[in-house]
């Protein structure tokens, strides 16, 4: 790779890292071409961009970002590396777990960067897959906010029928 190509690749990676709050660094070496294509298809379905890059270029791109806080990830940049960029924090972890189902242990999670938090090692995969997405959290908040009004309306409806029955009984009662 020529110096101009490396400079261009570093600039492209830097821009991608700056525009992404969530990314995963994984080892997908040892997968067959068919398995890699299957992994890429699963990633594409979930809106995840998979990119293979040289570790030195990744490190230089991360180092060039001011105030990045990516130092913990540098040790994970050894061996073959794939980067997974996403808009939903838990998507790659879920794709990895689903993909591994019956195919083995690849892709192997090296590190993940989630809103300034760094997760190191494949043992973090379960924790990462349980992180709730923004949409899931909004859904939970909405259901919690709707819960009290629903309870009040339900109580009023049941109380209304009880009240109507009481009034009818009183009206039908001889004086």
N, C-alpha and C positions, 0 to 999 in steps of 0.2 A: 504494500500500500504506500503510495507516494505521500509526501508531506502535505500537499494541498488537499488530498483526499482525507487525510487524518484530521486536518484543520476543519474541513467541512463537516466531517462526521462528529467531531467534538462539539461544534456549534449547533448541529442538529440535535444531538443528545442533550446539550445544555438547555436548549429551548424547550425540549420535551419534558425534562425534569422540572424546570421552572413552572411549567403549565400543568403539572400533575401533583396533586396532594397525596396520591396513593400510587405506589409502585412496588412490585415484587422482583426480587432477583433470585433466579432459580437455575438449577443444573438439569438440563434435559438431554445431556449426552447419553448415548446408549439406546436412544429411541430409534426405531426404524423410520424410514421416510414416511411410510403409511401412518405410523403413530404420531409423528410430528404434524403431518397434515390433518389428522384427526384432532389433535390438540389445538392447532390453529383454528380449525373450524368451530370447535367448542368455545374458544376464546372470542372469535368473531361474533358468535351468537349472543354472547353476554356483553359485547361492547368493549372487549379487552384487546389492546394492541400488544402483540408479541414481537419482540425485536431481539435479534442476536447481535452482540457487539463484543469487541475485545475489551478485556478488563482494564487495560491501561487507558483506553479511550473513555470508558465509563468513569474511571477515577478522575481523569483530567477534567471531564465535563462537570462532575460533582464538585471538584475543588474550585472550579471557576465561578461557582455560584456564591455570591456574597451572603454570609449569615445562614448558610444552608444547614449546618449541623449534621452532616452526613458521615462524619468521621468513623462512627461505629460500623458502617457498612463496608469500609475499605478492606477489612480483614476477610470479609466474605467473598471478595473479588479474586477468587482463585479457581483455576480450572475453567471448563466451558461454562459460559454464562448467557442466559436468556433474561431479558427484562420484560416484565408485563406491566403496562400502564393501564390504569383503570379510573373510572369516575366513581365506582362503588367499592368501598374499602374491602368488603368480604368476598367479592366475586372471584378473584383468582384463587383464593383458598378453597372455595366451594368447587371450582372447576378442577383444581388439582385433586381433591378428594374424590370427585366423581370420576375423573379420568383414571385415577389409580385403581379404582374399584377392583378390577380383575387383571390389571396389566402390570402390577408390581409397585415399585417405590419411586418411580420417576413421573413427573418432574420433582426433583428434590429441592425444597425451599432452602435457600441460603440466608436470605434476609428479606424483610418487608419494611417499607417506610409508610406509616399511616399518620398523617397530620402531625408531624414532628416526633412521633414515637417510632422507635426502631425495634423490630422483632427479629431476633437472630435464631437461626437453626430451624430444622424441620419440625422439631417438637412444638413450635409455635403455631403450626398449621391448624390444630383443633381450636385454639384460642382465637385465631384470626377468622376462622369460618363462623364462629359464634358471634362476632361483632355484628351489631345490627346496622343495616344500611339507613341512610337518611329517610328513605320512603317508609321503611318499617317503623322507625321511630315516630315519624309524623302520623302514621296510621294508629299507633298505640296512643299517642297524645289525643288525637281526635276521638278515639273510642272512650278514653277516660273523660274527656270533656263532655261527651254526649251522655255518659252514664248517669250523672245526677239528674239532668232534665228528664230523661226517660223514666227514671224511678219516680220522680214527682208526678209526671203525667200519668203513669201507671197507677200510682196511689190515688190520684184524683179520680181517675176513671172507675176504679174499684170502689172508692168511697162514694162516688156519685150514684152508683147503682145501689149501694147499701142505703144511702140517704133517700133515694127514690122509693125503695122498698119500705123504709120506715115511715115515710110520709103517706104512702098508699095504705099501709096498715093502720095508721092513725086516722086516716080519712074514712076507712071502712069500719072502724070501731064504733059501736053504738054509744051514744052519749049517756 
